[in-house]
């Protein structure tokens, strides 16, 4: 898959995720705070976690992209480590959870 096609696919996926997330605004706060188990995260905690990581990582990624002198590849080459982390974030995965900050 060339980078243009992959970028378009990511843009569509991001737009879809944003539309789905906006639907959460209509839910009552108690629903968003609900946990299915004591050691699970609520919807609000998941969104907070993603926002906190985004505030740190996105500027770092942007800085390194802007500073690079290399040209992008024509096709994306996926590696096993990237695939592992990408799969671990998909809903319904059965991978071992990773530890994070409280």
FINU-951077 format. One record per atom (N, C-alpha, C): residue number from 0; residue in one letter; chain; x, y, z. Coordinates in nm, 2 decimals. Last residue first. Example, Ala and Ser with C-alpha at 12.3 -4.5 7.8 and 13.67 -1.06 7.14 Angstrom:
2
   resi   resn   chain        u        v        w
      1      s       A     1.28    -0.22     0.71
      1      s       A     1.37    -0.11     0.71
      1      s       A     1.29     0.00     0.79
      0      a       A     1.32    -0.57     0.78
      0      a       A     1.23    -0.45     0.78
      0      a       A     1.32    -0.33     0.78
//
This chain:
102
   resi   resn   chain        u        v        w
    101      x       A    -0.13     0.57     3.74
    101      x       A    -0.26     0.57     3.79
    101      x       A    -0.33     0.70     3.76
    100      x       A     0.05     0.47     3.44
    100      x       A     0.04     0.56     3.56
    100      x       A    -0.11     0.55     3.61
     99      x       A     0.05     0.12     3.34
     99      x       A     0.06     0.27     3.32
     99      x       A     0.04     0.34     3.45
     98      x       A     0.11    -0.20     3.21
     98      x       A     0.10    -0.11     3.32
     98      x       A     0.12     0.03     3.28
     97      x       A    -0.09    -0.37     2.96
     97      x       A     0.04    -0.31     3.00
     97      x       A     0.01    -0.21     3.12
     96      x       A    -0.26    -0.69     2.94
     96      x       A    -0.26    -0.54     2.96
     96      x       A    -0.12    -0.49     3.00
     95      x       A    -0.20    -0.93     2.69
     95      x       A    -0.18    -0.90     2.83
     95      x       A    -0.18    -0.74     2.84
     94      x       A    -0.46    -0.95     2.44
     94      x       A    -0.32    -0.94     2.48
     94      x       A    -0.31    -0.90     2.63
     93      x       A    -0.69    -0.97     2.30
     93      x       A    -0.67    -1.06     2.42
     93      x       A    -0.53    -1.06     2.46
     92      x       A    -0.90    -0.71     2.19
     92      x       A    -0.77    -0.79     2.18
     92      x       A    -0.76    -0.87     2.31
     91      x       A    -1.12    -0.54     2.19
     91      x       A    -1.14    -0.69     2.18
     91      x       A    -1.01    -0.77     2.18
     90      x       A    -0.98    -0.27     2.00
     90      x       A    -1.09    -0.33     2.09
     90      x       A    -1.10    -0.48     2.07
     89      x       A    -0.63    -0.24     1.98
     89      x       A    -0.76    -0.26     1.91
     89      x       A    -0.86    -0.32     2.01
     88      x       A    -0.38    -0.23     2.10
     88      x       A    -0.47    -0.11     2.12
     88      x       A    -0.61    -0.14     2.06
     87      x       A    -0.23    -0.44     2.01
     87      x       A    -0.27    -0.43     2.16
     87      x       A    -0.37    -0.32     2.18
     86      x       A    -0.18    -0.39     1.75
     86      x       A    -0.28    -0.49     1.78
     86      x       A    -0.33    -0.48     1.92
     85      x       A     0.02    -0.20     1.78
     85      x       A    -0.10    -0.16     1.71
     85      x       A    -0.21    -0.26     1.75
     84      x       A     0.22    -0.35     1.91
     84      x       A     0.16    -0.24     1.98
     84      x       A     0.03    -0.20     1.91
     83      x       A     0.27    -0.54     1.70
     83      x       A     0.23    -0.58     1.83
     83      x       A     0.16    -0.47     1.91
     82      x       A     0.35    -0.38     1.48
     82      x       A     0.23    -0.46     1.47
     82      x       A     0.18    -0.50     1.61
     81      x       A     0.59    -0.28     1.59
     81      x       A     0.48    -0.19     1.56
     81      x       A     0.35    -0.26     1.55
     80      x       A     0.73    -0.53     1.60
     80      x       A     0.70    -0.45     1.72
     80      x       A     0.59    -0.35     1.70
     79      x       A     0.74    -0.62     1.33
     79      x       A     0.67    -0.70     1.43
     79      x       A     0.64    -0.62     1.55
     78      x       A     0.67    -0.36     1.09
     78      x       A     0.76    -0.45     1.16
     78      x       A     0.68    -0.52     1.27
     77      x       A     0.58    -0.26     0.76
     77      x       A     0.54    -0.28     0.90
     77      x       A     0.64    -0.38     0.96
     76      x       A     0.65    -0.01     0.55
     76      x       A     0.70    -0.14     0.59
     76      x       A     0.67    -0.16     0.74
     75      x       A     0.48     0.16     0.31
     75      x       A     0.50     0.15     0.45
     75      x       A     0.54     0.00     0.48
     74      x       A     0.63     0.30     0.02
     74      x       A     0.54     0.21     0.08
     74      x       A     0.58     0.19     0.23
     73      x       A     0.81     0.51    -0.03
     73      x       A     0.69     0.50    -0.11
     73      x       A     0.59     0.40    -0.05
     72      x       A     0.93     0.69     0.26
     72      x       A     0.93     0.57     0.17
     72      x       A     0.80     0.57     0.09
     71      x       A     1.03     1.04     0.28
     71      x       A     0.94     0.92     0.31
     71      x       A     0.95     0.81     0.21
     70      x       A     1.37     1.14     0.32
     70      x       A     1.25     1.14     0.24
     70      x       A     1.16     1.02     0.28
     69      x       A     1.55     1.30     0.58
     69      x       A     1.52     1.19     0.49
     69      x       A     1.39     1.20     0.43
     68      x       A     1.59     1.49     0.77
     68      x       A     1.64     1.52     0.63
     68      x       A     1.61     1.41     0.53
     67      x       A     1.37     1.60     1.03
     67      x       A     1.44     1.50     0.95
     67      x       A     1.48     1.55     0.81
     66      x       A     1.23     1.79     1.17
     66      x       A     1.38     1.80     1.17
     66      x       A     1.45     1.70     1.08
     65      x       A     0.96     1.72     1.15
     65      x       A     1.01     1.85     1.09
     65      x       A     1.16     1.86     1.08
     64      x       A     0.97     1.49     1.29
     64      x       A     0.93     1.48     1.15
     64      x       A     0.98     1.61     1.08
     63      x       A     1.03     1.58     1.55
     63      x       A     1.13     1.49     1.48
     63      x       A     1.09     1.48     1.33
     62      x       A     0.81     1.74     1.61
     62      x       A     0.94     1.80     1.61
     62      x       A     1.04     1.71     1.53
     61      x       A     0.60     1.55     1.60
     61      x       A     0.60     1.66     1.50
     61      x       A     0.74     1.72     1.49
     60      x       A     0.67     1.39     1.82
     60      x       A     0.67     1.33     1.68
     60      x       A     0.68     1.44     1.58
     59      x       A     0.64     1.58     2.02
     59      x       A     0.77     1.52     2.00
     59      x       A     0.78     1.46     1.86
     58      x       A     0.36     1.65     2.00
     58      x       A     0.47     1.75     1.97
     58      x       A     0.61     1.69     1.95
     57      x       A     0.26     1.38     2.06
     57      x       A     0.24     1.44     1.94
     57      x       A     0.34     1.56     1.91
     56      x       A     0.34     1.31     2.34
     56      x       A     0.40     1.25     2.22
     56      x       A     0.38     1.32     2.09
     55      x       A     0.20     1.49     2.52
     55      x       A     0.34     1.47     2.52
     55      x       A     0.40     1.42     2.39
     54      x       A    -0.07     1.48     2.44
     54      x       A     0.00     1.61     2.47
     54      x       A     0.15     1.60     2.48
     53      x       A    -0.11     1.21     2.43
     53      x       A    -0.11     1.29     2.30
     53      x       A    -0.04     1.42     2.32
     52      x       A    -0.12     1.14     2.69
     52      x       A    -0.01     1.09     2.61
     52      x       A     0.00     1.17     2.48
     51      x       A    -0.35     1.28     2.77
     51      x       A    -0.22     1.31     2.83
     51      x       A    -0.11     1.26     2.75
     50      x       A    -0.54     1.16     2.60
     50      x       A    -0.51     1.30     2.59
     50      x       A    -0.38     1.34     2.65
     49      x       A    -0.54     0.90     2.69
     49      x       A    -0.51     0.93     2.55
     49      x       A    -0.47     1.07     2.53
     48      x       A    -0.63     0.95     2.96
     48      x       A    -0.50     0.88     2.93
     48      x       A    -0.46     0.91     2.79
     47      x       A    -0.89     1.05     2.91
     47      x       A    -0.79     1.13     2.98
     47      x       A    -0.65     1.08     2.95
     46      x       A    -1.01     0.82     2.80
     46      x       A    -0.99     0.95     2.72
     46      x       A    -0.89     1.04     2.78
     45      x       A    -1.00     0.65     3.02
     45      x       A    -0.93     0.61     2.89
     45      x       A    -0.91     0.74     2.81
     44      x       A    -1.15     0.79     3.20
     44      x       A    -1.01     0.76     3.23
     44      x       A    -0.94     0.73     3.11
     43      x       A    -1.41     0.78     3.08
     43      x       A    -1.34     0.91     3.10
     43      x       A    -1.19     0.89     3.13
     42      x       A    -1.46     0.51     3.08
     42      x       A    -1.45     0.58     2.95
     42      x       A    -1.37     0.71     2.97
     41      x       A    -1.26     0.36     3.34
     41      x       A    -1.38     0.41     3.29
     41      x       A    -1.36     0.47     3.15
     40      x       A    -1.07     0.06     3.37
     40      x       A    -1.08     0.20     3.35
     40      x       A    -1.21     0.24     3.30
     39      x       A    -1.05    -0.19     3.64
     39      x       A    -1.06    -0.15     3.50
     39      x       A    -1.07     0.00     3.49
     38      x       A    -1.05    -0.29     3.89
     38      x       A    -0.92    -0.26     3.83
     38      x       A    -0.93    -0.22     3.68
     37      x       A    -1.32    -0.33     3.95
     37      x       A    -1.24    -0.23     4.03
     37      x       A    -1.11    -0.19     3.96
     36      x       A    -1.51    -0.34     3.64
     36      x       A    -1.44    -0.41     3.75
     36      x       A    -1.36    -0.30     3.82
     35      x       A    -1.64    -0.17     3.48
     35      x       A    -1.69    -0.30     3.49
     35      x       A    -1.62    -0.39     3.59
     34      x       A    -1.71     0.16     3.57
     34      x       A    -1.61     0.06     3.55
     34      x       A    -1.67    -0.08     3.56
     33      x       A    -1.84     0.48     3.49
     33      x       A    -1.86     0.35     3.53
     33      x       A    -1.75     0.26     3.49
     32      x       A    -1.82     0.74     3.39
     32      x       A    -1.74     0.70     3.50
     32      x       A    -1.75     0.56     3.54
     31      x       A    -2.02     0.75     3.20
     31      x       A    -1.88     0.77     3.16
     31      x       A    -1.78     0.73     3.26
     30      x       A    -2.25     0.73     3.36
     30      x       A    -2.22     0.62     3.26
     30      x       A    -2.07     0.63     3.22
     29      x       A    -2.24     0.96     3.50
     29      x       A    -2.22     0.84     3.57
     29      x       A    -2.20     0.72     3.48
     28      x       A    -2.28     1.16     3.30
     28      x       A    -2.15     1.14     3.36
     28      x       A    -2.13     1.01     3.43
     27      x       A    -2.47     1.04     3.01
     27      x       A    -2.46     1.10     3.15
     27      x       A    -2.32     1.07     3.21
     26      x       A    -2.39     1.12     2.67
     26      x       A    -2.41     1.02     2.78
     26      x       A    -2.40     1.09     2.92
     25      x       A    -2.32     1.30     2.48
     25      x       A    -2.46     1.28     2.51
     25      x       A    -2.49     1.19     2.63
     24      x       A    -2.05     1.27     2.43
     24      x       A    -2.10     1.39     2.50
     24      x       A    -2.25     1.38     2.54
     23      x       A    -2.02     1.04     2.28
     23      x       A    -2.00     1.03     2.43
     23      x       A    -2.05     1.15     2.50
     22      x       A    -2.02     1.13     2.03
     22      x       A    -2.14     1.07     2.08
     22      x       A    -2.14     1.05     2.23
     21      x       A    -1.75     1.19     1.98
     21      x       A    -1.85     1.30     2.00
     21      x       A    -1.98     1.25     2.06
     20      x       A    -1.65     0.94     1.92
     20      x       A    -1.61     1.00     2.05
     20      x       A    -1.71     1.11     2.08
     19      x       A    -1.74     0.90     1.66
     19      x       A    -1.78     0.81     1.76
     19      x       A    -1.76     0.87     1.90
     18      x       A    -1.59     1.11     1.53
     18      x       A    -1.74     1.11     1.53
     18      x       A    -1.80     1.02     1.64
     17      x       A    -1.33     1.02     1.58
     17      x       A    -1.38     1.15     1.63
     17      x       A    -1.53     1.16     1.64
     16      x       A    -1.34     0.78     1.43
     16      x       A    -1.31     0.78     1.57
     16      x       A    -1.36     0.91     1.64
     15      x       A    -1.37     0.89     1.17
     15      x       A    -1.47     0.80     1.22
     15      x       A    -1.46     0.79     1.38
     14      x       A    -1.13     1.03     1.14
     14      x       A    -1.26     1.10     1.14
     14      x       A    -1.37     1.02     1.20
     13      x       A    -0.95     0.82     1.16
     13      x       A    -0.95     0.92     1.26
     13      x       A    -1.08     1.00     1.26
     12      x       A    -1.02     0.68     0.92
     12      x       A    -1.03     0.61     1.05
     12      x       A    -1.03     0.71     1.16
     11      x       A    -0.95     0.87     0.73
     11      x       A    -1.09     0.83     0.74
     11      x       A    -1.11     0.76     0.88
     10      x       A    -0.67     0.89     0.78
     10      x       A    -0.76     1.01     0.79
     10      x       A    -0.91     0.97     0.81
      9      x       A    -0.59     0.63     0.71
      9      x       A    -0.58     0.68     0.85
      9      x       A    -0.66     0.80     0.88
      8      x       A    -0.65     0.64     0.44
      8      x       A    -0.71     0.54     0.52
      8      x       A    -0.71     0.58     0.67
      7      x       A    -0.48     0.84     0.35
      7      x       A    -0.62     0.85     0.33
      7      x       A    -0.70     0.76     0.43
      6      x       A    -0.23     0.71     0.41
      6      x       A    -0.27     0.83     0.48
      6      x       A    -0.42     0.86     0.47
      5      x       A    -0.24     0.49     0.23
      5      x       A    -0.24     0.47     0.38
      5      x       A    -0.28     0.59     0.46
      4      x       A    -0.24     0.62    -0.01
      4      x       A    -0.35     0.54     0.02
      4      x       A    -0.36     0.52     0.17
      3      x       A     0.02     0.74     0.02
      3      x       A    -0.10     0.83    -0.01
      3      x       A    -0.23     0.75     0.03
      2      x       A     0.20     0.53     0.04
      2      x       A     0.18     0.62     0.16
      2      x       A     0.05     0.71     0.14
      1      x       A     0.06     0.22    -0.09
      1      x       A     0.15     0.34    -0.10
      1      x       A     0.11     0.43     0.02
      0      x       A     0.08    -0.12     0.00
      0      x       A     0.00     0.00     0.00
      0      x       A     0.09     0.12     0.00
//
